[in-house]
Amino acid sequence: MLADAMEADLPYAIPCPALLICGEKDRAGSCVRYNRAWHKKTGIPIEWIGDAGHNANADRPEVVNRLIEAFMRSARQTPAPR
C-alpha cells in the first residue's frame, strides 16, 4: 500500500501528528527506501530501530513501545491542526 501511494505521488497529507518507525534491517520490499522518501517529502519524523527487521515491534518491543509512548506524550502537547 505504501509503495502504491509513493509511486502514485498521491496528493494527500496526514493532518495529525505522525511518526514513522522502521527496523534498520527491514528487507521487506522497498520499505526502507519508501520510508526515507516519505520522511524527506513530508517531514514526518522517522525512528530507526537497531537490530530489528520488518516487524520491529516484535523484534524490539521495548524500544518501539518507548517511542510510541514518547510520541503520544508529545502529541498530547501539540495543538490540533486547524
mmCIF file as gemmi writes it, N, C-alpha and C atoms, coordinates in Angstrom:
data_model
loop_
_atom_site.group_PDB
_atom_site.id
_atom_site.type_symbol
_atom_site.label_atom_id
_atom_site.label_alt_id
_atom_site.label_comp_id
_atom_site.label_asym_id
_atom_site.label_entity_id
_atom_site.label_seq_id
_atom_site.pdbx_PDB_ins_code
_atom_site.Cartn_x
_atom_site.Cartn_y
_atom_site.Cartn_z
_atom_site.occupancy
_atom_site.B_iso_or_equiv
_atom_site.pdbx_formal_charge
_atom_site.auth_seq_id
_atom_site.auth_asym_id
_atom_site.pdbx_PDB_model_num
ATOM 1 N N . MET Axp A 1 ? 0.829 -1.18 0 1 0 ? 1 A 1
ATOM 2 C CA . MET Axp A 1 ? 0 0 0 1 0 ? 1 A 1
ATOM 3 C C . MET Axp A 1 ? 0.878 1.25 0 1 0 ? 1 A 1
ATOM 4 N N . LEU Axp A 2 ? 1.9 1.277 0.867 1 0 ? 2 A 1
ATOM 5 C CA . LEU Axp A 2 ? 2.791 2.431 0.92 1 0 ? 2 A 1
ATOM 6 C C . LEU Axp A 2 ? 3.498 2.61 -0.418 1 0 ? 2 A 1
ATOM 7 N N . ALA Axp A 3 ? 3.947 1.514 -0.999 1 0 ? 3 A 1
ATOM 8 C CA . ALA Axp A 3 ? 4.629 1.598 -2.291 1 0 ? 3 A 1
ATOM 9 C C . ALA Axp A 3 ? 3.703 2.172 -3.354 1 0 ? 3 A 1
ATOM 10 N N . ASP Axp A 4 ? 2.456 1.73 -3.388 1 0 ? 4 A 1
ATOM 11 C CA . ASP Axp A 4 ? 1.495 2.258 -4.357 1 0 ? 4 A 1
ATOM 12 C C . ASP Axp A 4 ? 1.271 3.75 -4.155 1 0 ? 4 A 1
ATOM 13 N N . ALA Axp A 5 ? 1.164 4.163 -2.904 1 0 ? 5 A 1
ATOM 14 C CA . ALA Axp A 5 ? 0.934 5.571 -2.605 1 0 ? 5 A 1
ATOM 15 C C . ALA Axp A 5 ? 2.138 6.415 -3 1 0 ? 5 A 1
ATOM 16 N N . MET Axp A 6 ? 3.338 5.94 -2.709 1 0 ? 6 A 1
ATOM 17 C CA . MET Axp A 6 ? 4.546 6.696 -3.047 1 0 ? 6 A 1
ATOM 18 C C . MET Axp A 6 ? 4.716 6.784 -4.561 1 0 ? 6 A 1
ATOM 19 N N . GLU Axp A 7 ? 4.512 5.676 -5.26 1 0 ? 7 A 1
ATOM 20 C CA . GLU Axp A 7 ? 4.698 5.67 -6.703 1 0 ? 7 A 1
ATOM 21 C C . GLU Axp A 7 ? 3.653 6.518 -7.408 1 0 ? 7 A 1
ATOM 22 N N . ALA Axp A 8 ? 2.443 6.554 -6.863 1 0 ? 8 A 1
ATOM 23 C CA . ALA Axp A 8 ? 1.383 7.337 -7.493 1 0 ? 8 A 1
ATOM 24 C C . ALA Axp A 8 ? 1.505 8.814 -7.14 1 0 ? 8 A 1
ATOM 25 N N . ASP Axp A 9 ? 2.352 9.133 -6.137 1 0 ? 9 A 1
ATOM 26 C CA . ASP Axp A 9 ? 2.528 10.507 -5.682 1 0 ? 9 A 1
ATOM 27 C C . ASP Axp A 9 ? 1.175 11.141 -5.375 1 0 ? 9 A 1
ATOM 28 N N . LEU Axp A 10 ? 0.392 10.441 -4.571 1 0 ? 10 A 1
ATOM 29 C CA . LEU Axp A 10 ? -0.949 10.901 -4.247 1 0 ? 10 A 1
ATOM 30 C C . LEU Axp A 10 ? -0.907 12.204 -3.462 1 0 ? 10 A 1
ATOM 31 N N . PRO Axp A 11 ? -1.798 13.134 -3.778 1 0 ? 11 A 1
ATOM 32 C CA . PRO Axp A 11 ? -1.779 14.462 -3.146 1 0 ? 11 A 1
ATOM 33 C C . PRO Axp A 11 ? -2.573 14.508 -1.834 1 0 ? 11 A 1
ATOM 34 N N . TYR Axp A 12 ? -2.176 13.73 -0.856 1 0 ? 12 A 1
ATOM 35 C CA . TYR Axp A 12 ? -2.865 13.798 0.414 1 0 ? 12 A 1
ATOM 36 C C . TYR Axp A 12 ? -1.843 14.029 1.522 1 0 ? 12 A 1
ATOM 37 N N . ALA Axp A 13 ? -2.328 14.552 2.601 1 0 ? 13 A 1
ATOM 38 C CA . ALA Axp A 13 ? -1.465 14.808 3.747 1 0 ? 13 A 1
ATOM 39 C C . ALA Axp A 13 ? -2.066 14.143 4.969 1 0 ? 13 A 1
ATOM 40 N N . ILE Axp A 14 ? -1.246 13.89 5.936 1 0 ? 14 A 1
ATOM 41 C CA . ILE Axp A 14 ? -1.722 13.344 7.204 1 0 ? 14 A 1
ATOM 42 C C . ILE Axp A 14 ? -1.923 14.547 8.122 1 0 ? 14 A 1
ATOM 43 N N . PRO Axp A 15 ? -3.172 14.894 8.421 1 0 ? 15 A 1
ATOM 44 C CA . PRO Axp A 15 ? -3.449 16.126 9.163 1 0 ? 15 A 1
ATOM 45 C C . PRO Axp A 15 ? -3.382 15.984 10.687 1 0 ? 15 A 1
ATOM 46 N N . CYS Axp A 16 ? -2.519 15.099 11.153 1 0 ? 16 A 1
ATOM 47 C CA . CYS Axp A 16 ? -2.37 14.901 12.589 1 0 ? 16 A 1
ATOM 48 C C . CYS Axp A 16 ? -0.915 14.519 12.849 1 0 ? 16 A 1
ATOM 49 N N . PRO Axp A 17 ? -0.488 14.565 14.094 1 0 ? 17 A 1
ATOM 50 C CA . PRO Axp A 17 ? 0.881 14.142 14.383 1 0 ? 17 A 1
ATOM 51 C C . PRO Axp A 17 ? 1.095 12.702 13.927 1 0 ? 17 A 1
ATOM 52 N N . ALA Axp A 18 ? 2.275 12.424 13.382 1 0 ? 18 A 1
ATOM 53 C CA . ALA Axp A 18 ? 2.587 11.09 12.885 1 0 ? 18 A 1
ATOM 54 C C . ALA Axp A 18 ? 4.047 10.775 13.157 1 0 ? 18 A 1
ATOM 55 N N . LEU Axp A 19 ? 4.366 9.506 13.198 1 0 ? 19 A 1
ATOM 56 C CA . LEU Axp A 19 ? 5.725 9.036 13.418 1 0 ? 19 A 1
ATOM 57 C C . LEU Axp A 19 ? 5.936 7.786 12.588 1 0 ? 19 A 1
ATOM 58 N N . LEU Axp A 20 ? 7.026 7.749 11.829 1 0 ? 20 A 1
ATOM 59 C CA . LEU Axp A 20 ? 7.413 6.55 11.091 1 0 ? 20 A 1
ATOM 60 C C . LEU Axp A 20 ? 8.386 5.764 11.953 1 0 ? 20 A 1
ATOM 61 N N . ILE Axp A 21 ? 8.183 4.47 12.062 1 0 ? 21 A 1
ATOM 62 C CA . ILE Axp A 21 ? 9.084 3.596 12.8 1 0 ? 21 A 1
ATOM 63 C C . ILE Axp A 21 ? 9.498 2.482 11.85 1 0 ? 21 A 1
ATOM 64 N N . CYS Axp A 22 ? 10.81 2.294 11.706 1 0 ? 22 A 1
ATOM 65 C CA . CYS Axp A 22 ? 11.297 1.318 10.726 1 0 ? 22 A 1
ATOM 66 C C . CYS Axp A 22 ? 12.502 0.581 11.296 1 0 ? 22 A 1
ATOM 67 N N . GLY Axp A 23 ? 12.518 -0.733 11.131 1 0 ? 23 A 1
ATOM 68 C CA . GLY Axp A 23 ? 13.677 -1.52 11.536 1 0 ? 23 A 1
ATOM 69 C C . GLY Axp A 23 ? 14.835 -1.289 10.582 1 0 ? 23 A 1
ATOM 70 N N . GLU Axp A 24 ? 16.027 -1.122 11.119 1 0 ? 24 A 1
ATOM 71 C CA . GLU Axp A 24 ? 17.198 -0.896 10.275 1 0 ? 24 A 1
ATOM 72 C C . GLU Axp A 24 ? 17.476 -2.067 9.345 1 0 ? 24 A 1
ATOM 73 N N . LYS Axp A 25 ? 17.046 -3.261 9.732 1 0 ? 25 A 1
ATOM 74 C CA . LYS Axp A 25 ? 17.292 -4.46 8.927 1 0 ? 25 A 1
ATOM 75 C C . LYS Axp A 25 ? 16.058 -4.883 8.138 1 0 ? 25 A 1
ATOM 76 N N . ASP Axp A 26 ? 15.133 -3.972 7.919 1 0 ? 26 A 1
ATOM 77 C CA . ASP Axp A 26 ? 13.904 -4.277 7.174 1 0 ? 26 A 1
ATOM 78 C C . ASP Axp A 26 ? 14.279 -4.589 5.726 1 0 ? 26 A 1
ATOM 79 N N . ARG Axp A 27 ? 13.947 -5.774 5.28 1 0 ? 27 A 1
ATOM 80 C CA . ARG Axp A 27 ? 14.236 -6.193 3.909 1 0 ? 27 A 1
ATOM 81 C C . ARG Axp A 27 ? 12.955 -6.531 3.143 1 0 ? 27 A 1
ATOM 82 N N . ALA Axp A 28 ? 11.82 -6.105 3.67 1 0 ? 28 A 1
ATOM 83 C CA . ALA Axp A 28 ? 10.537 -6.381 3.012 1 0 ? 28 A 1
ATOM 84 C C . ALA Axp A 28 ? 10.326 -5.361 1.896 1 0 ? 28 A 1
ATOM 85 N N . GLY Axp A 29 ? 10.438 -5.81 0.685 1 0 ? 29 A 1
ATOM 86 C CA . GLY Axp A 29 ? 10.236 -4.914 -0.454 1 0 ? 29 A 1
ATOM 87 C C . GLY Axp A 29 ? 11.178 -3.731 -0.381 1 0 ? 29 A 1
ATOM 88 N N . SER Axp A 30 ? 10.623 -2.557 -0.539 1 0 ? 30 A 1
ATOM 89 C CA . SER Axp A 30 ? 11.413 -1.325 -0.513 1 0 ? 30 A 1
ATOM 90 C C . SER Axp A 30 ? 11.017 -0.44 0.664 1 0 ? 30 A 1
ATOM 91 N N . CYS Axp A 31 ? 10.641 -1.051 1.775 1 0 ? 31 A 1
ATOM 92 C CA . CYS Axp A 31 ? 10.152 -0.281 2.931 1 0 ? 31 A 1
ATOM 93 C C . CYS Axp A 31 ? 11.129 0.787 3.38 1 0 ? 31 A 1
ATOM 94 N N . VAL Axp A 32 ? 12.396 0.443 3.496 1 0 ? 32 A 1
ATOM 95 C CA . VAL Axp A 32 ? 13.381 1.414 3.964 1 0 ? 32 A 1
ATOM 96 C C . VAL Axp A 32 ? 13.447 2.593 3.002 1 0 ? 32 A 1
ATOM 97 N N . ARG Axp A 33 ? 13.532 2.305 1.714 1 0 ? 33 A 1
ATOM 98 C CA . ARG Axp A 33 ? 13.609 3.374 0.714 1 0 ? 33 A 1
ATOM 99 C C . ARG Axp A 33 ? 12.349 4.232 0.725 1 0 ? 33 A 1
ATOM 100 N N . TYR Axp A 34 ? 11.189 3.613 0.783 1 0 ? 34 A 1
ATOM 101 C CA . TYR Axp A 34 ? 9.933 4.366 0.783 1 0 ? 34 A 1
ATOM 102 C C . TYR Axp A 34 ? 9.777 5.201 2.052 1 0 ? 34 A 1
ATOM 103 N N . ASN Axp A 35 ? 10.155 4.647 3.201 1 0 ? 35 A 1
ATOM 104 C CA . ASN Axp A 35 ? 10.052 5.417 4.441 1 0 ? 35 A 1
ATOM 105 C C . ASN Axp A 35 ? 11.005 6.602 4.44 1 0 ? 35 A 1
ATOM 106 N N . ARG Axp A 36 ? 12.216 6.418 3.908 1 0 ? 36 A 1
ATOM 107 C CA . ARG Axp A 36 ? 13.145 7.552 3.798 1 0 ? 36 A 1
ATOM 108 C C . ARG Axp A 36 ? 12.567 8.638 2.897 1 0 ? 36 A 1
ATOM 109 N N . ALA Axp A 37 ? 12.016 8.222 1.77 1 0 ? 37 A 1
ATOM 110 C CA . ALA Axp A 37 ? 11.436 9.193 0.831 1 0 ? 37 A 1
ATOM 111 C C . ALA Axp A 37 ? 10.241 9.893 1.449 1 0 ? 37 A 1
ATOM 112 N N . TRP Axp A 38 ? 9.398 9.15 2.133 1 0 ? 38 A 1
ATOM 113 C CA . TRP Axp A 38 ? 8.202 9.735 2.761 1 0 ? 38 A 1
ATOM 114 C C . TRP Axp A 38 ? 8.62 10.742 3.823 1 0 ? 38 A 1
ATOM 115 N N . HIS Axp A 39 ? 9.601 10.382 4.633 1 0 ? 39 A 1
ATOM 116 C CA . HIS Axp A 39 ? 10.133 11.28 5.66 1 0 ? 39 A 1
ATOM 117 C C . HIS Axp A 39 ? 10.673 12.562 5.02 1 0 ? 39 A 1
ATOM 118 N N . LYS Axp A 40 ? 11.455 12.396 3.971 1 0 ? 40 A 1
ATOM 119 C CA . LYS Axp A 40 ? 12.06 13.553 3.297 1 0 ? 40 A 1
ATOM 120 C C . LYS Axp A 40 ? 11.005 14.46 2.676 1 0 ? 40 A 1
ATOM 121 N N . LYS Axp A 41 ? 10.003 13.859 2.065 1 0 ? 41 A 1
ATOM 122 C CA . LYS Axp A 41 ? 8.966 14.637 1.382 1 0 ? 41 A 1
ATOM 123 C C . LYS Axp A 41 ? 8.02 15.34 2.348 1 0 ? 41 A 1
ATOM 124 N N . THR Axp A 42 ? 7.673 14.682 3.444 1 0 ? 42 A 1
ATOM 125 C CA . THR Axp A 42 ? 6.634 15.214 4.336 1 0 ? 42 A 1
ATOM 126 C C . THR Axp A 42 ? 7.183 15.85 5.612 1 0 ? 42 A 1
ATOM 127 N N . GLY Axp A 43 ? 8.402 15.499 5.989 1 0 ? 43 A 1
ATOM 128 C CA . GLY Axp A 43 ? 8.931 15.972 7.258 1 0 ? 43 A 1
ATOM 129 C C . GLY Axp A 43 ? 8.445 15.171 8.444 1 0 ? 43 A 1
ATOM 130 N N . ILE Axp A 44 ? 7.657 14.126 8.204 1 0 ? 44 A 1
ATOM 131 C CA . ILE Axp A 44 ? 7.222 13.261 9.306 1 0 ? 44 A 1
ATOM 132 C C . ILE Axp A 44 ? 8.476 12.637 9.919 1 0 ? 44 A 1
ATOM 133 N N . PRO Axp A 45 ? 8.634 12.733 11.236 1 0 ? 45 A 1
ATOM 134 C CA . PRO Axp A 45 ? 9.829 12.162 11.856 1 0 ? 45 A 1
ATOM 135 C C . PRO Axp A 45 ? 9.897 10.657 11.654 1 0 ? 45 A 1
ATOM 136 N N . ILE Axp A 46 ? 11.126 10.162 11.57 1 0 ? 46 A 1
ATOM 137 C CA . ILE Axp A 46 ? 11.335 8.721 11.423 1 0 ? 46 A 1
ATOM 138 C C . ILE Axp A 46 ? 12.309 8.256 12.493 1 0 ? 46 A 1
ATOM 139 N N . GLU Axp A 47 ? 12.005 7.114 13.066 1 0 ? 47 A 1
ATOM 140 C CA . GLU Axp A 47 ? 12.873 6.487 14.055 1 0 ? 47 A 1
ATOM 141 C C . GLU Axp A 47 ? 13.32 5.141 13.506 1 0 ? 47 A 1
ATOM 142 N N . TRP Axp A 48 ? 14.629 4.9 13.523 1 0 ? 48 A 1
ATOM 143 C CA . TRP Axp A 48 ? 15.213 3.65 13.042 1 0 ? 48 A 1
ATOM 144 C C . TRP Axp A 48 ? 15.514 2.759 14.233 1 0 ? 48 A 1
ATOM 145 N N . ILE Axp A 49 ? 15.037 1.539 14.185 1 0 ? 49 A 1
ATOM 146 C CA . ILE Axp A 49 ? 15.207 0.597 15.279 1 0 ? 49 A 1
ATOM 147 C C . ILE Axp A 49 ? 16.352 -0.354 14.93 1 0 ? 49 A 1
ATOM 148 N N . GLY Axp A 50 ? 17.418 -0.275 15.713 1 0 ? 50 A 1
ATOM 149 C CA . GLY Axp A 50 ? 18.559 -1.163 15.502 1 0 ? 50 A 1
ATOM 150 C C . GLY Axp A 50 ? 18.214 -2.609 15.836 1 0 ? 50 A 1
ATOM 151 N N . ASP Axp A 51 ? 18.867 -3.519 15.152 1 0 ? 51 A 1
ATOM 152 C CA . ASP Axp A 51 ? 18.654 -4.959 15.363 1 0 ? 51 A 1
ATOM 153 C C . ASP Axp A 51 ? 17.196 -5.356 15.211 1 0 ? 51 A 1
ATOM 154 N N . ALA Axp A 52 ? 16.488 -4.692 14.292 1 0 ? 52 A 1
ATOM 155 C CA . ALA Axp A 52 ? 15.084 -5.023 14.034 1 0 ? 52 A 1
ATOM 156 C C . ALA Axp A 52 ? 14.853 -5.077 12.53 1 0 ? 52 A 1
ATOM 157 N N . GLY Axp A 53 ? 13.965 -5.955 12.134 1 0 ? 53 A 1
ATOM 158 C CA . GLY Axp A 53 ? 13.603 -6.084 10.737 1 0 ? 53 A 1
ATOM 159 C C . GLY Axp A 53 ? 12.249 -5.45 10.461 1 0 ? 53 A 1
ATOM 160 N N . HIS Axp A 54 ? 11.488 -6.068 9.567 1 0 ? 54 A 1
ATOM 161 C CA . HIS Axp A 54 ? 10.199 -5.52 9.147 1 0 ? 54 A 1
ATOM 162 C C . HIS Axp A 54 ? 9.199 -5.456 10.301 1 0 ? 54 A 1
ATOM 163 N N . ASN Axp A 55 ? 9.263 -6.406 11.207 1 0 ? 55 A 1
ATOM 164 C CA . ASN Axp A 55 ? 8.364 -6.415 12.366 1 0 ? 55 A 1
ATOM 165 C C . ASN Axp A 55 ? 9.117 -5.908 13.587 1 0 ? 55 A 1
ATOM 166 N N . ALA Axp A 56 ? 9.527 -4.651 13.524 1 0 ? 56 A 1
ATOM 167 C CA . ALA Axp A 56 ? 10.321 -4.066 14.603 1 0 ? 56 A 1
ATOM 168 C C . ALA Axp A 56 ? 9.598 -4.155 15.935 1 0 ? 56 A 1
ATOM 169 N N . ASN Axp A 57 ? 8.279 -4.08 15.912 1 0 ? 57 A 1
ATOM 170 C CA . ASN Axp A 57 ? 7.516 -4.161 17.16 1 0 ? 57 A 1
ATOM 171 C C . ASN Axp A 57 ? 7.633 -5.54 17.806 1 0 ? 57 A 1
ATOM 172 N N . ALA Axp A 58 ? 7.893 -6.586 17.022 1 0 ? 58 A 1
ATOM 173 C CA . ALA Axp A 58 ? 8.099 -7.922 17.581 1 0 ? 58 A 1
ATOM 174 C C . ALA Axp A 58 ? 9.581 -8.152 17.894 1 0 ? 58 A 1
ATOM 175 N N . ASP Axp A 59 ? 10.47 -7.573 17.079 1 0 ? 59 A 1
ATOM 176 C CA . ASP Axp A 59 ? 11.905 -7.751 17.277 1 0 ? 59 A 1
ATOM 177 C C . ASP Axp A 59 ? 12.421 -6.97 18.49 1 0 ? 59 A 1
ATOM 178 N N . ARG Axp A 60 ? 11.943 -5.755 18.664 1 0 ? 60 A 1
ATOM 179 C CA . ARG Axp A 60 ? 12.413 -4.867 19.736 1 0 ? 60 A 1
ATOM 180 C C . ARG Axp A 60 ? 11.232 -4.15 20.381 1 0 ? 60 A 1
ATOM 181 N N . PRO Axp A 61 ? 10.296 -4.901 20.995 1 0 ? 61 A 1
ATOM 182 C CA . PRO Axp A 61 ? 9.075 -4.283 21.518 1 0 ? 61 A 1
ATOM 183 C C . PRO Axp A 61 ? 9.332 -3.198 22.553 1 0 ? 61 A 1
ATOM 184 N N . GLU Axp A 62 ? 10.368 -3.356 23.385 1 0 ? 62 A 1
ATOM 185 C CA . GLU Axp A 62 ? 10.628 -2.358 24.418 1 0 ? 62 A 1
ATOM 186 C C . GLU Axp A 62 ? 11.012 -1.016 23.803 1 0 ? 62 A 1
ATOM 187 N N . VAL Axp A 63 ? 11.771 -1.037 22.721 1 0 ? 63 A 1
ATOM 188 C CA . VAL Axp A 63 ? 12.184 0.201 22.057 1 0 ? 63 A 1
ATOM 189 C C . VAL Axp A 63 ? 10.992 0.841 21.348 1 0 ? 63 A 1
ATOM 190 N N . VAL Axp A 64 ? 10.253 0.028 20.601 1 0 ? 64 A 1
ATOM 191 C CA . VAL Axp A 64 ? 9.088 0.544 19.87 1 0 ? 64 A 1
ATOM 192 C C . VAL Axp A 64 ? 8.056 1.105 20.847 1 0 ? 64 A 1
ATOM 193 N N . ASN Axp A 65 ? 7.786 0.395 21.928 1 0 ? 65 A 1
ATOM 194 C CA . ASN Axp A 65 ? 6.812 0.885 22.913 1 0 ? 65 A 1
ATOM 195 C C . ASN Axp A 65 ? 7.248 2.205 23.531 1 0 ? 65 A 1
ATOM 196 N N . ARG Axp A 66 ? 8.543 2.332 23.843 1 0 ? 66 A 1
ATOM 197 C CA . ARG Axp A 66 ? 9.051 3.599 24.396 1 0 ? 66 A 1
ATOM 198 C C . ARG Axp A 66 ? 8.856 4.741 23.402 1 0 ? 66 A 1
ATOM 199 N N . LEU Axp A 67 ? 9.135 4.482 22.124 1 0 ? 67 A 1
ATOM 200 C CA . LEU Axp A 67 ? 8.963 5.512 21.098 1 0 ? 67 A 1
ATOM 201 C C . LEU Axp A 67 ? 7.505 5.928 20.974 1 0 ? 67 A 1
ATOM 202 N N . ILE Axp A 68 ? 6.605 4.951 20.973 1 0 ? 68 A 1
ATOM 203 C CA . ILE Axp A 68 ? 5.174 5.26 20.856 1 0 ? 68 A 1
ATOM 204 C C . ILE Axp A 68 ? 4.695 6.038 22.075 1 0 ? 68 A 1
ATOM 205 N N . GLU Axp A 69 ? 5.119 5.62 23.254 1 0 ? 69 A 1
ATOM 206 C CA . GLU Axp A 69 ? 4.717 6.342 24.471 1 0 ? 69 A 1
ATOM 207 C C . GLU Axp A 69 ? 5.217 7.785 24.447 1 0 ? 69 A 1
ATOM 208 N N . ALA Axp A 70 ? 6.463 8.005 24.063 1 0 ? 70 A 1
ATOM 209 C CA . ALA Axp A 70 ? 7.012 9.363 23.993 1 0 ? 70 A 1
ATOM 210 C C . ALA Axp A 70 ? 6.286 10.175 22.922 1 0 ? 70 A 1
ATOM 211 N N . PHE Axp A 71 ? 5.989 9.553 21.802 1 0 ? 71 A 1
ATOM 212 C CA . PHE Axp A 71 ? 5.267 10.233 20.725 1 0 ? 71 A 1
ATOM 213 C C . PHE Axp A 71 ? 3.877 10.653 21.199 1 0 ? 71 A 1
ATOM 214 N N . MET Axp A 72 ? 3.195 9.763 21.89 1 0 ? 72 A 1
ATOM 215 C CA . MET Axp A 72 ? 1.843 10.08 22.371 1 0 ? 72 A 1
ATOM 216 C C . MET Axp A 72 ? 1.875 11.21 23.4 1 0 ? 72 A 1
ATOM 217 N N . ARG Axp A 73 ? 2.882 11.198 24.28 1 0 ? 73 A 1
ATOM 218 C CA . ARG Axp A 73 ? 3.01 12.3 25.245 1 0 ? 73 A 1
ATOM 219 C C . ARG Axp A 73 ? 3.216 13.622 24.52 1 0 ? 73 A 1
ATOM 220 N N . SER Axp A 74 ? 4.08 13.645 23.519 1 0 ? 74 A 1
ATOM 221 C CA . SER Axp A 74 ? 4.338 14.897 22.798 1 0 ? 74 A 1
ATOM 222 C C . SER Axp A 74 ? 3.133 15.294 21.951 1 0 ? 74 A 1
ATOM 223 N N . ALA Axp A 75 ? 2.399 14.332 21.415 1 0 ? 75 A 1
ATOM 224 C CA . ALA Axp A 75 ? 1.218 14.648 20.594 1 0 ? 75 A 1
ATOM 225 C C . ALA Axp A 75 ? 0.129 15.29 21.442 1 0 ? 75 A 1
ATOM 226 N N . ARG Axp A 76 ? 0.015 14.899 22.686 1 0 ? 76 A 1
ATOM 227 C CA . ARG Axp A 76 ? -0.978 15.5 23.577 1 0 ? 76 A 1
ATOM 228 C C . ARG Axp A 76 ? -0.678 16.971 23.831 1 0 ? 76 A 1
ATOM 229 N N . GLN Axp A 77 ? 0.598 17.338 23.749 1 0 ? 77 A 1
ATOM 230 C CA . GLN Axp A 77 ? 1.009 18.712 23.997 1 0 ? 77 A 1
ATOM 231 C C . GLN Axp A 77 ? 0.994 19.577 22.747 1 0 ? 77 A 1
ATOM 232 N N . THR Axp A 78 ? 0.791 18.96 21.594 1 0 ? 78 A 1
ATOM 233 C CA . THR Axp A 78 ? 0.786 19.676 20.317 1 0 ? 78 A 1
ATOM 234 C C . THR Axp A 78 ? -0.621 20.127 19.995 1 0 ? 78 A 1
ATOM 235 N N . PRO Axp A 79 ? -0.823 21.409 19.688 1 0 ? 79 A 1
ATOM 236 C CA . PRO Axp A 79 ? -2.174 21.869 19.316 1 0 ? 79 A 1
ATOM 237 C C . PRO Axp A 79 ? -2.676 21.15 18.064 1 0 ? 79 A 1
ATOM 238 N N . ALA Axp A 80 ? -3.967 20.898 18.035 1 0 ? 80 A 1
ATOM 239 C CA . ALA Axp A 80 ? -4.585 20.247 16.878 1 0 ? 80 A 1
ATOM 240 C C . ALA Axp A 80 ? -4.503 21.161 15.67 1 0 ? 80 A 1
ATOM 241 N N . PRO Axp A 81 ? -4.299 20.567 14.466 1 0 ? 81 A 1
ATOM 242 C CA . PRO Axp A 81 ? -4.275 21.386 13.244 1 0 ? 81 A 1
ATOM 243 C C . PRO Axp A 81 ? -5.646 21.999 12.965 1 0 ? 81 A 1
ATOM 244 N N . ARG Axp A 82 ? -5.645 23.143 12.35 1 0 ? 82 A 1
ATOM 245 C CA . ARG Axp A 82 ? -6.922 23.809 12.029 1 0 ? 82 A 1
ATOM 246 C C . ARG Axp A 82 ? -7.145 23.843 10.552 1 0 ? 82 A 1
